[in-house]
Amino acid sequence: MAGSPQGEPAEGGCFAVLSSYLKKRKGKKQNAPQNAPSPISKTKALTARSTDLSIPLSTYHEANAASRDEPVGGQTNLAPDNVDEHGKENQGNPDLWSQAYQKLDDKTKNWIGDACKNANDSGEQRTQDLVTLVRQREEEYKRETPKLKVGGYEIIWRDYADRVVMWVMMLGDILSVGSAPAPSPVLWSALKVLLKANASQCEDLAAIFGCAEEVLRLTRHGKVYEDVYLHGGSCNTATQNLQGALVELYKSLMELLAHAFTRLNEGQGKQFLRALVSGGQGAKLVSQLTEQERKVSIAADACGAVASHEHQRLLKSLDEPLRNVGDTVKRLGEKIDESAMIQALDYISNIPIGEHQQEKRDSRTPTTCEWLLKHHKFLEWEGSDCSSTLWLQGNVGAGKSFLTSKVIDHLSAACQQQTEYDEGFAYFYCSRSDPVRQETKYILRSYISQLARVPNHSTMMEKNIYNLYLKAKQEQRGFSTAECETALTGLVNLYRRTTFVLDALDECERESREALARILRNLVDMGEGTVKVFIASRKEDDIEEYLGSQKLVAISTADNKSDIEKYIDSEVSKVGGAWRSVSAEVKKQVKRTIGEKSDGMFRWAYLQWQQLKKLRTNETIRERLGKLPKGLTEAYDEIYSQAEEKIVLQQAVKWVLCAVRPLKSEILLAAVRLGSNLESLALSDSIDESTSEGNLPSLTLTDPIDEPTLESICSHLVVLDSRLKVWRFPHASVAEYFEDQHKSWIGRAPEDVAILLVSCLIDCYSEWAPHKSADETREFLKKTPDLDNHLDPRHPLQEYASSYWTRHAQITVNQCQEVPGLAEIVKRFLGTRGPQQISSRQYQAWCQLLRIRSEQLLAPYSPPQDVQPSEKSIFGICAYGLHRLLEGWWDKDIDLLQVNSRGLDLLAIAARYGHEELCSELITHGGDIHKELDTELGSAFMEAVDESQTQVVKLFLKGGVDPNLLRQDSSPLCVAARTQNDDLGAVTALLEAGADPNIKCPCCGGALTTAASLEKHEMVKLLLEHEADVNGLADRYDQFDSPLVAAAWRGSLQCAEILLNNGAKVNEYFCGGYGSALAAAIFGWRPVEMVTYLIEEAGADPTVLFSSPPCISEIDDEDWAKEELTSERVQAAWYLIDECNIEESALRSIGFETEEPNDFDSEDDNEDDSEYNHGG
């Protein structure tokens, strides 16, 4: 908000556009923008639980009037011909509701009669009234827990409200296509009275909704049967029986309504709810309904077949479950164009989950895996409205991923069929072959990317996710794990039902397993909607512990024997003419033997079939069947022993096993040719710093190899993914086989690969030197690489080495006890004279190219700015944490006072990148933790805080650093509050060490204000728990006068609610900045929602706008947000004018201009709209 776009006059700001837009429409209220929603519909309270019903909801004032509807009294005459407008068209059809009414006892008749007084409104109006009433009652308990425990069951009471609304609408849908009498006014009026019944606790309201939902559901059933079988005047024994059954059903429904109303008035709502859910006092009426429903169904079946397609559809719909609904997702979505949507979702996660699913689907034998979908535990898990986790357990090679793919297809198809409903569904395949698919944050990002796009609304994306994406993109980073967890919680609470599928959890590292299980378990336990989680993995003790026993259902893959038999049967039929000499008896023997010996292992069965199908005679097949390997280990032993090019196979296994990302053919085909020349190189045989002449190459090179050859050599052990074009292990058991059975050479694999990567760089930069100018180097990098020359700096292998050699070095040190070869080659690369001396020109060339690549975002995991000047490698050692690898060498003659190009000393560099152990060693060597630096942050401690390096922050605090010492006009707590991620570790450490939560900084309004302005609600809670002043004023900061002002400007309803619940003063006004929270909301990021919330929920007084008008002279919105924010501010202004009776001129008086721009003077001037559309 620092200033307006250049060239724009100061008085032509956003508010000028807004106020002139209002002026043109003064006195023409009916011409307000068509897309301006009712203000109440934009508040968090009402948007969170509304449902898109294609019916305009009442405004706030209209809703209040609706809640004071006509008084009840007097009995209404309910003669059989008293039907509504739909029924008048069908005088020949009997009114079964009136017949049912005549059969009621006098007490129930009187109650129904009282309810029906003044029931003269239209069918459409009744529908709208009921919808409005449901939403109003729901608001009464909006702050209550969404889940209730009733009679041993857990229910989500708000689902009842959604179902009531949905049944009302579905009845309306039938009326639009049918011509039988509509449900009598008896029903609508009685329902309205029940919905207005006294509810002294949340259970009472759940009872009201639950009863209404059951009545409407059965009413719809009856209406369908009337429309299909009784319309048209046909009369026979079957239709007469159906009429009689329906009359009894309708009678029972009216009795239930009257009984429920009585019980609620007697304060027995909770007991009635228990009867609805699980039986109990009053359950007799509920059980009667079940019996009546059964009788109606039998009577309807006896009426015969139905020819009409529409009638067939209606009958079929009676058997379909009512899906959870809600237009919350739609109205909390951000409308963006398709290209921006794709770009945003791809930025959040570019993992091609669709390709993973397609691969499993294509490999899955048709008709297999059906048993899982029919398993009673799966059906219970899927059909229940309670949140729960289903864990598919199976041994290695049991085909769990194929079963998961079947579940994904099934759930995805179910969601697509229900096109009118919004439900969340996301899946993910973890992979032993891809480190990225094992990391928590990448898995969560994929889930977010799948859920962020509003289903059935392809151009809408959840607002908070879109804003988080824009923020992360601006800061050139991805979402942190903490941000992902917060975002997923918000998405889950947005949907009524969300399903997560996670395959191969056991293929993740233990740390990731624990984090994923904890996060998913929390979503199940704490999510406001129904959360279903399906996990497939081996039965590992740690996973079982992480998932917890509550709400966990386990299924074993022991039932997959028939699937294996189907697979073999399918494969035998495919072999065709190749087995023309094989007898039918031998074919049966093949199926039987593999099925019996597979022991439930799909992978083993697959491998044996691959061997058998190569054979051609009965004799050789029988011989093979007689010596099948036992288990996967023997199967892999057999394949490995048959490999003729074991050296190449071992190289491929090493690279695929150790790679930090999946390798494409251009990399692996070059990598398997490499050999190390390290034994021929003595450390004293240093790289010539000025010329490469006379230097031995670090690598040896074998003859070229192509893709088909490598596939043949690595058959069934390492494969090329035909879709993703990367090399991987075909199954996690392959990697485990090599790790367990070939330790002699696999144990050295991390070091071998790291040595080859560093050697690649040495030889590359011995042959190639950077151009004189950076521009020339950039142009060089744009050109096509020479794929036949592995020493070309643009070669994919060189790019991989350049980006990841330091990670490989760190991994190697962590996995291997001694790595003398790697240490030696790294010293050679850095410069054998030592890290305090001039580094090798190869290292300097790599640093230069790294910096240019990082500018183009081609070098992940690289801190290029902090390794400069590259003439000394000590800066790179501290940035990348290579001290353990170079023990006894890196700190020889160390100079602790030297600084890099940004002014950071060695301790500050190590602190910034979170190398706690290195920091300890530097401190031992004399590093000063209190030293002030001439940098942006001012000290090593502040560097650690800025990067949320919690362990380093704790180390410095333990060493005596003052948690309240300001550096460069910032306190550590304020720096921690404004970090890019939501991690609370550093903030917690500071507060526990005595940091003052109310300390003021010249650069900001304090930690609480900063956290609120960045929408960090968990941090706001934490600071308040440590006695931060909720109404603390800024000393010098002229924008956010208080934490509430900051939250209002950001549009964070959650932060605002937290602050207000802790005593924030909503009507406090200030002499600077925005002047008040309400003014900040108007000119903030979500003006409609926030302004409405502050006035209607928090009690903000609109006159505070004029007690202290804003002092902000200009608004500088981001370009991408200008049009939308202008539109939203217009809507907020209309709300203030229409609902709060504020004069337009008074609103302009708190604006930024003294007079309107001439462009807005004429209402008919076409330039008005042009300026309005582009104004900001």
N, C-alpha and C positions, 0 to 999 in steps of 0.2 A: 504493500500500500504506500510505497514511497512516492509515487508521482503518476501523473497521467501520461498517456502516450505522447511522444513528441509531435508537435504541430497541432495538438488539440488545445483549444483555449481553455483556460482554467475554469471559466464559468460553464463550460460545456460538458461537465462530468456526467456520471451515471444518473445522479438524482435529477439533473435537468431533463434528461430523456424521460425519466419516470414521471416527474411532476407535470411535464407538458402533455404527456400521454393521458394523464388523468384530467387535465384541464379541458382537453378537447371533448371529453365525455361527461363533463359536469352536467347534471340534470338528465343524463341519458343512461341511467343505471342499467336499463335492459340491454345496452350495447356493450356491457363489460366483456372482456375477453372470454371467448367460449371455453377455453381450456382452463380458466381459473377455477380451481376446485373450491368446494365449500371449505371454509377454513378449518372446520372441525375435522374434516376428513384428512387433513395433512398433519395432525398432531400424532405423536408417537402412540398416544393412548388409543386412538381410534383406528389408525392405520394398521396397528399390529394384529388386529383380529378380524378385519373386514373381509367380505367375500364378494368377488365380482359377479354380480347377478344381472347385469344389463338393466338395472333399475336405478334411477337417481336416488341416492340416499337423502334423507331429510337434512336440512341445515340444522345448526345447533338450536336455533330458536324454534324451528318447526318440530324438532324432536321433543323439546320440552313440552310443547303443546300437545303432541301425540301422547305423551305420558300422562296428561291430564284429560284423557278421553271421557266420553259420555258416562254419566253415573249409571250404576246397575240398579235395576228395580223394575217391578212389574213383569207379568208373564206374557210372553209373546205367543200368538196363535201360530201353531206350526201345522197347518193343514197340508195334506199331501201335495196340493198344487202350488204351494208356496216355494217356488224354486227361483233361482237367479236367472240372469239374462241368457246363459247358455242353455239352461233347462227349458226356457220358453220356446226354443226352437224344436223341442222334442217332447211335446205334450203327451205323446203316446207312451213314453218310457216312464216306468214307475219311479217315484222318489223313495228309494230304499231307506234313506236317512230319516225321513218323516215316519216311515213305518217302524223303524227301530225306536224312534222317540216315543211312539204310542205304546211301546212295550215296556217302558221304563217304570220304575216305582214312582210314587208321587214326590218323594223327597228329591230324587234325581231330576225329575221333570221340572220341579220348581227352580232348581239351580240352573238347569239349562235354559229355562224360560227367562230368568233374570239376566243370564249372560247374553241372550239374543236380542234384548231390547235395543232399538235404534240400529239394528243390523241392516241398514239400507244402502250401504256403500257398494261400489262396484267390485267385481272380482279382482281387478288389477289393484284397486286401492287397498283391498284387504291384504293382498300379498305384500304390498309395500309397507303397510302398517305393521304387519307381523315382523318383517325383516328389521324395520327400524326399532321395534320394541325389543327384539332379541339383542340387537347390538347395544342398546341402551342398558339393558339389564347386565350384559356382559361387562360393561364398563364399571359397574359398581364394585366388582371384585378383580379389577385388572391388575392390582398389585399382589394378589394372592398367588401362592404357588400353583403352577399349572396342573400339578398331579395331586390326586387324593387317594388315600388308602381306604377302601370300602370293603368290609367283609372278606379280607384276605386278598382282594384284588386291587390293582393299581389302575386308576382311570385318569385320563386327561379330560377334565370337565369342559374345557373350551371346545373340544371336539363335538360335544353334544350341541353346542350353539351352532357350529358350522353345519352339522347334520340337519338341524331344524330348518335352517335357511335353505339348505339344498333340497330337502324334501318339498318345501313350499314351492320352490322354483320348478322342480320336476313335475309337480301336480299341474303347474301352469303350462309346462311344455305339452302335457297330454291334452289339455284343453285346446291348445292351438291346432292339434291334428285330429282330435276326436270330436264327436258330436253328441255323446251321451251326457246326461245331466252332470253338472259340476258338483263337487261336494257341497252339501247344503250350507247355508249361512250358519246353521247350528254349529258346525265344526269350527269355522273361523272365529265366531264370537266366543265360543267356549275356550278355545285356545288363547284368545286375547286376554280373557279374564284370568286364566291360569298363569300366563306369562307375567301378569301384573301382581300375582300373589306375593304375600310377604316373604322375604328371604332374609333372615337374620344372620345367616352364616353361608359360607361358600357351598356347603353341602346342600342347603336348601335350594340354591340356584341350580346346582347340578341336578337335583331331583326334578325341578321344573323343566329344565331342558331335556332331561332323560325321558320324562313322561311325554313331553310334546314330540320328541323324536320318534318314539315308539308309535304314538297315535298317527303321526303323519306318514310314517313308513307303511303301516297297515292300511291307511286310507288310500295311499297311492296304489297298493296292491288291489284293493277293492275297485278303485276307479279304472285300472287297467282291465280287470275282468269284466266290469260293466261295459266298457267301450268295445271290447273284443267280442264278448259272447251275448250280451243282452241287448245291444243296440240293434234296431231294425225290426223289432216286433216279433221275431221268431219265438215260438213258445212250444216247449216240449217238456218232458219229465226232467231232463238234465238241466235245462235252464231254470226251471222252477226250483229245483234243488239248490242251484247256485244262488238264486235270489234269496231263498230262505237262509242259507249259510251266511250270506253277506249281511242280511238284516241282523242276525245274531252277532256277527262281528262288530257291526256299527254300534249295536246296543252296548256291547262290552267296552267299546272305546269310550263312549259317553260316560259309562259308569266309572271307568278308570279316571277320566278327567275330573269328575265330581269328587271321587274319593281322594285324588291327589290334592285338590284344593282344600278339602276338609283337613287332611293330615297336616298340610302346611300351616293352616291357620291355628292348628292345635300345637304347633311347634314340633311336629314329628317328621320334619322333612328328611332328616338323616336316616331315620328308620325306613322311610319310604324308598329312599335311594338304595338302601341295602337290599330291599325287596326287589327293586328293578335289576340290580347288578348280580346279586348272589342268593336271592331268596331271603326270607325272614318274615316278620310281621307284615301282613298285606300282600304276601306273595301269591295268595289265592287268585286274586284278580289277574296278576301277571301270568300265572300258569293257565288260567282260563283263556287268555288271549292266544297263547301258544296252541292250545287245542282248537280254538276257533280258526286260527290261521291254517292249521292242518286240514280241517274240514272244508274250508273254502278252496284250498288247493286241490283236494280230491274231487270236489264238485266241479271245479273248472276243468280238470283233466277229462271228466266224463262228457264234456260238451263237444268234444271232437276236434278235428284238425282245423287249422286256420290257413286260409289262402292268402290273405292280404300280407304283403311284405312288411308294411308298417305295423300291422298287428303282431306279426312274428317278432319284429324288433322289440316291441313293447313287452311281450311275454318273456323274451330272452333277457331283457334288462332286469326282470324281477329276481333272477338268479345271480346277478352280478353284484359284487360288494360295492357299497358306497364309498368311494375314495375320499380321502381327506382333501379339503378344498381350501382355497384362500386366495384372494387377489392381493394379499400383502406383498408378495414378491413382485407383482406387476406394478403396483403403485410406489414401491420403494426402488424401482428400477430406473436406470439412467438410459435414456434413448440415445443411441449413437448409431452411426452408419455402419454398414457391414464391414468395410475395410478396416475401420477403427476398432470394431469389435474383434476381428480376427487378430489384429496387431496386439491388442491388449491381452487377449487370452493366450496368445503365443508367447508374449513377454512373461506372463505369470508362470506358464509351464509349456515347454515345447516337447515334452516327452510324448512320443506318438502312441498313446494307449490304444487307439483304434487299430493300428498295425499289429500290436501285440495280441489283441483279441481276434483279429482276422486270422492270424497265424494259427492260433489254437483252434479256431472254428474250422479252418480248412483241414487241419490234421486230425480232427475228431471224427471217428467213425460214425456214420449216421445211425440213429436209434440207440446209441450208447448214452450212458449217464442219465437216462430217464428215471432210474430208480431213486435218485436223490430227490428229484422234484416231487415224487410220490411218497417219500418217506414221511411218516406221521410227524416227526419232529420238525422237518422242514415246513410242512404245511401249517403246523401250529405257530412256528416262528413267523412265517410270512403273513398268516391270517390275523394274528393278534394285533390289537392296537397298543399293546404295551411295548415299551422300548426293551430290546434284548439283543444279545449276541449269540450267533450260531457259529460254533467252531467245528469245522470239518477236519478231523484228524486222520492221518494216514502215514504209513511207513514210507521210506524213500522209494521212489519209482512207482507209487501206487496209482498215479494218474490224477492227482488232486487238481492240477492245473486244468485238465480237460473238464473235470467236474465243475470247477469254478467258471470256466468259459460257458458251460451250459446254464449255470445260474445267472450269469451276466446276460446271456441272450434272453432267458426267460423274464427276468426282471425288467430289462430294457423294453422288451415287447409289451409287457404289461403297462409300462408307463406310456408308451406311444399310443396304445389303444385308447387310453383314457385322455384323449387330446384336449378335453375341456378342463382338465385339472392340472394344478401345479404341484408337483412333487419333486423332491431332490433325489438324484441317483448318481453315484460316482463309483468308479472301480479303479483298481491298480494291480499290476503284476510286479511284484518284487523279483529281482534276478541276481543270482550269484555271479553272473557274468558281467554285470554292469554296476559299478560302484554307485553311480548316480541313483539307480533304482533300489539302493539300499539305505539311502540317507533320509532321515525323517523329514527334513524341510522340503526336499524335492517331491516326496510322496504327498505331503500336505498341499504343496502348491498345485499339484495335479488335481487333487480333490477340489480345491478352490476354483481352478479354471473350469472344471466341469459343472460346478454348482452356480458359478457367478452369472452365467447366461440364463436369463429367465426362460424356463421351458415354455414352448408354444408362443413365445414373443421374441422372435429371433433378433430383433434390433434393440433389446433391452438388457442391461447389465446392472447387477445390484450396485447401488450408489456407493456404499462404503468401500466395496472392492475396487470400483473404478477409481475412486479418489486415492486409495492406497496404491494402486497401479501407477497413477500419474505421479505421485510422490516418489515412489521407488524409481521410476524411470528418470525423473529429474535428478535424482541422487545417484544414478547409474549403479543400481544394486538390485538384488532380488528381495523377496520377502524373507524376513527372519523367521525362525521357528516360532518365536513368541507371537509375532504378527500373524502367522498362519493359524495358530491356535485360536487367537482372538477372532480372526476373520471367520473361521469355521464355526465357532460358537454362534456368531451372528447369523450366518447362513442357515444353520440348523434351526435357530429360533425363528427364522423367516418362513421356513416351510412347515407345513403341518406334518409331513412325514418325510424323512430322509433315510436313504439306504446307502451304506458304504460296503463295498466288497474289496477285500484285500487278500491277494493270493501270495503264498510262499513267504509268510512272515518269518519263518525259520531261516530264510536265506539272507536276512539282515543281520548285522552285528548286534550283539547283546544290548548295547546302549540304545540303538535305534529301536530294537524290539520293545524295550521297556518304555521308551518315550511314546511310540505309536500306540501300544496297548493302553498306556495311561490316558492319552488324549482321547482315544476312541471310547474307553470306559467312561471318562468324564462326560463325553457327549451323550452317551446312553443314560447316565445317571442324572445329569443336570439339564439336558436339552428340554426346552419348553414343549416341543412337538414330539411325535413318535420318532425314535431313532433306532434303526435296524442295522446291525453290523454282521457281515458274513466274513469269516476269516478261515482260510485254509492253510494248514501247516502240519508239520510233524508234531507229535505229542511230546513237546519239550517241557521240562519241569519249570523253567524260568518263564515261559510263555503262559503256562497255566497259572503261575503265581501272579504275573502281571495282569492277566485278564480278570482275576478274581472269580469267586464262585457265584456271586449274585447275578441274576439275569443272564446266566451263561448256560447254553444248551450245546452238548457235544454229540457229534455223529462220527462214526468210524467208517472208513472206506472198505470194510470187510465185505460189503455187499457187491463188490465190483467184479466178481468172478464171471458173471454173465456178460459183462461188458467186454472182458478179455476174449471170451468165446466168440462174441459178435465180431470183434476186431479181426480175429484169425479167420473166421468164416468169410468175412468180406475180402480179406487179402488173398485167400485161396481162390476165391471166385475171380479176382482180378488177374491172376497169373496166367490164365487163359491157355493159349496154345503152347506156351513154354513147358507146361506140365501135361502135355497130351499123352505122354507115356506113363504117367503116374496113375495108378489105379484109384478107384473111389475108396477102397478100403484104406489105402495108405493116406489119402487125404483126411479121412476120418481120424486115423491114428495121429496125424499131425495136430488136428484141432484138439483132440482129447488129451494128448501128452502135454502140449504147451499150456492148456487150461489147467491141468492138474498140477504141473510143476511150477507154474508162475508164482504161486503163493501170494496172489493179489498184486504182483508187481507188473504194471503195464510196461515199464521200461525194459524189464527182462524179456517179456514176451515179444516186444518189438525187436530187440536185438537178435533173438533166436530166429525169428521169421526172416530177418535180413540175411542170415546165414543159409537158412533152408531154401529160400526161393531161388538161390543160385544153382541148386542141384537139379538133376533132370531124371534120375531113375529111382525106381522103388528101392533098390538095394542101398544106394548111397543115402537116401532120405532116412531109411530105417536105421542105418548105421549112425547117422548124425543124431537121430532121436535117442539112441542108446547111450550117447555120451554128452548130453547137454550139460553145460556148466551149472553148478549150484550157486545160485545167487548172483548179484550184480558184480561183486568183486571178481569172481572167477570169469564172468563174462567179459569184463574189461581186461583182465589178464590175457585172455585169449586173443582179443583184438590187438592189444599192444604187442604181444609176442609175434604176431603175424606181420607187423609193420616192417618194411624193408629199409625205409629211410628214417631211422629212429632219431638221428641228429636233428633233421628238419622238424620232425614231430615234436621233439623235446623243446626246440626253439619256439615253435608255435604255441605250445602249452605254456611255456614260461611267460611269453608276451601277453597272451590272453588272460592268464591268471593274474598278472601284476598290473596290467594297464589300469589307469585311473578313469578311463572312459573307453567305450567300445571302439575297436580299431577297424577302420576301413581297409580295403585291400591294398590301396596305395601305400599304406603304412606297414601292414603286416608282411606283404610280399617283399618289401625292402628290408624289414627288420630281421626276418629269418635268415637272410644272407649274411648278416653281420657276425663277426667274431672279434674278440678283443685281442689286441697286440700288447696288452699290459705287461706280460712277462718279459717281453723284449725291451721294455722301456724302464730304465733306471730313473729313480726320482731325481738324481743329479743331472740326468740328461734332460735338462729343462727346455721348455719351448723358447726359441729365439724370439726375443721381444721385438725385433725389428724386421725379421724376415723368416720365412718358413723354410728356406733352403737348408738342407742337411738334417731336418727334423724327420724322425720316423713317424709314419702315420699311426694313429691310435687304433685303427680298425683294420681288420682283414675282411675280404669280401669273396663270397662264393658265387657260382654262376646264377644267372637270373632264373626265376621260377614263376609260372603263371597260376592263375586261379584254379583251373581244373586239376592241375598237378597237385597243388597243395590240398585241395579237397580230397583227392584220392589218397594221399599220404596220411591225412588226418581222419580218415573215414570213421564216423560215429563217435569220435573223440573231440574234435574241434570242427565246427561247421560254419558255413557262410549263410547268414540269414538272408533268404532270397528277397525279403521285403525291405528290410532296413539296410541291407548291404554292409553289414558289419560281421566280424567273426566272433563267435561265442562258443561256450560249451553247450551242447544240446540239452544237458540236464545238470542240475546241481550236483548229482551223484558223481559225475565225471571229475569235477574239480576235487571233490572229497577223495575220490579214488587215488588221484595222483598225490595229493597231500599226505594220505595215509600209507600208500604202498610204495612210493618212490621218493622217500625223504632224502636220499643221498644226493640227488641233483635238484629236487624241488626246493629243498631247504636253502639253496644258494640262489634261487631264482630272483628274489628281489634285488640282491646285490648285483647279479649278472646283468639284469635289465638296466639298472641305474648306471652301471659302468659303461654300457653301450651307449646310453643316451648322452652322457657327458663326453664320451669319445666322439660321438657324432658332432657335437658342437665344436670340439677342438679341431677336428679335421675340416669341418665346414669353414670356420673362421680363420683357418690357416690358409685356405684356398681363396677366400673371398674377404674383401675389406669394404667397409661402408663407403658410400660416395661422399664427396666433399660437402654436399649440402643435404639437409634433411629432405628437401623437396625432391631431389634426385632419387633418394632412397625410397620415398613414398611411390614415385612413379615406377621404380624397379619392382616393388612389391606387388603392384597391380598387374604386372605381366604374368603370362602363363608360365608355370614352373616346368623345368625339364624333369619329367618323371623317371627318366633313365639315369639321372644323376642324383644320387642320394645326398650329395654335398651341396646341392643348390639350396640356398637359405629359404627359398619358397616351397621346397618339397614338403609334402604333408608330414613326412617323418621328422624333418628339421623343425617344422612348426610345433609338432608335438613335443619334441625334445626341448625346444626353447621355452615352452609354456610350463612343462611339468617335471623337468629334471629335479628341481628342488623338492617337490612333493615326493618323488620317488626316493630321494635321498633321506628325507625325514621318515618315510615309511620303513625304509630299510634299517635305519638305526633303531627304530622301535621294535622291529621284528627279529633282528639278528643281534647276537651278542658281540661279535667281532666282525668288522668290515674293513680290513686293512687295504684291500684292493680298491674299494670305492673311495676311501680317504685319500689314497695316493693319487688317483686320477683327478679328484676334485682339487687337490692342491696344485696339480699340474695345470688345471684349467684356470684357477684363480691367480696363479703366479707363484712359482716356487720360492721366490725371494721372501715371501711372507706377507700377511695381510696388512702390515703397516707400511710396506714398501710399494713400489709401482707395480700394479697388477699386469697380467699378460694382455697383449693386444687382442687375443681371442676373447677374453672376458670383457674387455672394453667394447669390442665390436658387438658382442651379445647384448650388453647393457644398452647400447645405442639403438640397436634394432628393437629391443624390448620396449623402449620408451616410445618409439614410433608406432609399434604394434598396439600398445596400450591406448594410444590416442584414437586408434581405429577400432578399439574394443576387440582386438584379436588375441589378446594375451591375458587369459583369466589367471586368477590367483597370483598376480604380480604386483609388487609395490615399487614400480620403476622410479618414482620420484625420490624415494628414500635411499636408493642404492647409489645415487650420484653424490659426489663425483666418482665415476667408475674407476679412476686411477688408483683408488684404494679399495680393496675387496672387503675390508673390515665392515663397511657399511652394509654390504650385501649379506655378510655372515650374520650380522645382528638382525637384519630385516627378515631373513629366511630361517633363522634359528638353526644354523649349521654348526653350532659350538660343540655339540656332543660328537658329531662326526669327526671334527677336527681338534679333538681334545689334545692339549699340550702344544698345539701349534697356533691356534687362532689368537691366543692371549699373550703370546710372546712379545715382550717389549711394548705392551699395549699403552696407548695414549688415550686416557679417558676424557681429555679436554677437547679432542677433535670433534668437529661437527660436520654434518652433511650439508648439501646445498640448500636445505630448508632451515638450517640452524639447529637441528636436533643432534644432541650428543648420543653416544652409543647406548646409554641407559634409556634415553627417551625413545630411541628407535626400537629397542627390545621391548619396552613397555607398551608402545603403540600396537605392536603385533602380538602381544599376549604371551611372550616367552618368559614365563615366571622363573624357571630354573636359570636361564641366562641372566635375568635381572639380579637374581641372588648372587651369581658369580661376579657380575660387574660391581655389585655393592661390596662384595668381599674384597675385590681389587681396589676399592676406594671410591667407587661411584657415589656421588652425592645425591641423595633422594630429595634434598631440600633446595637444590640448585635452581636458580631462576634463569630461564633461557629467553633469548630475544627472538621469540617465535609467536605465532598466532595464539597459542594456548599458554605458553609461558613456563612450562615445566614438564618433566617426564611423567609426574603423577597425573597431570591434567591430560596428557596424551592417552594414558591408560583409561581414564574416566571417559574421555571423548569416544573411545572405541568400545566402551563397555567391557573392558578386560577385567572381569570381577576378581580373579585370583591375584592379578598384579596389583589391583587397587587394595586388596586386603594386605598384601605384602608391604606396600608402602605405608598403609595406616598402622600396621603392626610395628613398623620401623619408626613411627613417631611423626608422620606427616600430619599437619594441621588440617582437619577436614573443612575448616571454615576460612582458610587463607585464600584471599582473592588473588588471582593472576590475570592480568590483562583485563581488569574490570569484571571478571567473572568468578563466581564461587564454584567449587567443585560440584555442588548439588545442582546448580543451574545448568552447568555443562552436561551433567548426567541426564537432566530432564530433557534437554534438547537434542539428545543423540538420535541417530537415524532409526534405531530399532526400539522395541518396547520391552527389552530385557530389564528386569528390575534388580538384577544382582548388584550392580555398582551402587544404585541408589540405596538399596538395603544396607550394604556395607557401610556407606557413608553415614546413614542415620544411626546405625548401631554404634558407630565410632564417635557419635556426638555432633554430627553436622546439624546446624541450626536450620530447621525447615523454613524459618521466616527471614533468613538473611536476605538483604536486598542488594542487588547488583546494579551498577550504573547502566549495564547493557540490557537489562530485562526487569520485569516486575516481580521476579522471584520464581522459585522452583515450581510452586503450585500454579501460578499463572502460566508459566511456560508449559507445564504438562497439560493444563486445560486447553491452551491454544493449539496444542498438537493432538488433541483428542486421545490422550493417554489416560483412560479412565482408571486402570488398575494402579497407575502411578499416583493419580489423584487420591485414590483411597488410601494408599500407603502413606502419603504425606500427611493426610488428615489424621490417620491413626497415630502419627508421631507429632500431633498437636500443631500442625501448620494452621495459620490464621486464615480461616475461610473467607474473611472479609479484608484480608491484608491489602493495603493500598500500595501502589507503585510510587517510588520516590521521584523518579525523573522520567520514567518511560511515558511517552505521550500517546500511546495507542490503547493498551489494555490497562485500564485503571484498577481492575480487580480480577481475581480468578473467574468470577461469574461472567464478567464482560468478555474475557478471553474465550470461555466456553460458548457464549452466545454468538460471538463472531464466527467461531469455527463451525457453529451449527451442531455441536455435540450435545444431543439431548441427554445422553447417558451421563456425561460429565456435569452438565447443568443440574440434573436431578440429584446426583451425589452431593454437589455443593449445596443445593437448596435444602436437602435433607439434613445437612450438617450445619445449618444456620446461616447460609448466605442470604444477604438482604437483596431481594429482587428489585426493590424500588429505590435503592441508594443511588444518588447521582453525584457526579464529579465535575471538577472544574476544567478537566482536560480530556484529551482523547475523544472517545465516543460520547462521553457524558453519562451514559447509562447502559445497562445490559440490553434494554429494549432497542436502543438506537444501534448498538453493535449488532444485534440480531438482524435488523433491517438491512444493514450493509454488509452482512456476513455471507457465509457460504450456503446456508439453507434457510433463507429468510422466512418462507411461509411456515415451515414446520416450527421453527424456533419462536417466531413472534406469536403464533397461535398457542404454543405450549406455555410461554411465559405469561400470557394474559389469562388463558382459560384454566391452566393447571396450577401455575405458580402464583397467580394473583397480581401480576404486574399491572400497574396503573398507567394507562397510556399518556396521562398528563405529565409523566416524568420526562417525556421527550422534550417538553418545553421548559421544564424547570432548569435543565442544564443541556442546552443544545450541543450537538457534536461539534468538536473543534477540528476534526479531520478535514483538511481542505480539499483533498482529492482522493479518488478511488482508482487504484491501479490493478484491475483484474487481469488474470492471465488471459491471453488471446482465446484459448480454447473454451474459456468459461464465460466470456463477456455476454454473449447472446442469451445464454440460459439464465445467468444471474440477473440480467436486466429484466427478463420475463418474470422471474420469481419475485423480484422486488416490486414489480407492478402488481402482482397478485397479492403480495403482503400489504401493499398500500391500499388496494381495494378492500382488503379485510378490515384495515383500520378505519376506512371511511364508512363502509357498510355496516360493520358489526360494532364498532366502538364510537361511531358518530363523531369522528374527527374531521374537521374541515380540511378540504384540499389545500386551502391557502395556509393553514397552520402547518401542514406537512411541509409545504415549500419553504416555510420560514426557517426550518431547521436544516435546509439544504445548503448547497455550496455556492449558489449563484444569486446575484441580486436581481437579475431579470432573465426571462427566458430567451434562448437563442431565437433569432428571427425565423429559422427554418421551421419552427413549430407553431407559428402564429396562425397559419391558415389550415383549417380542418380539411380542406379539399386539396391541399398541396401534396402532390405525389411524393415530393421529396421528404415529407414527414415520415412516411413509412420507411423510406430508404435510410434516413438518419436513425430512425428508431431501431431498425433491424441491425444496424452496425454500431449503434452507440454503446458506450461502455461506462 
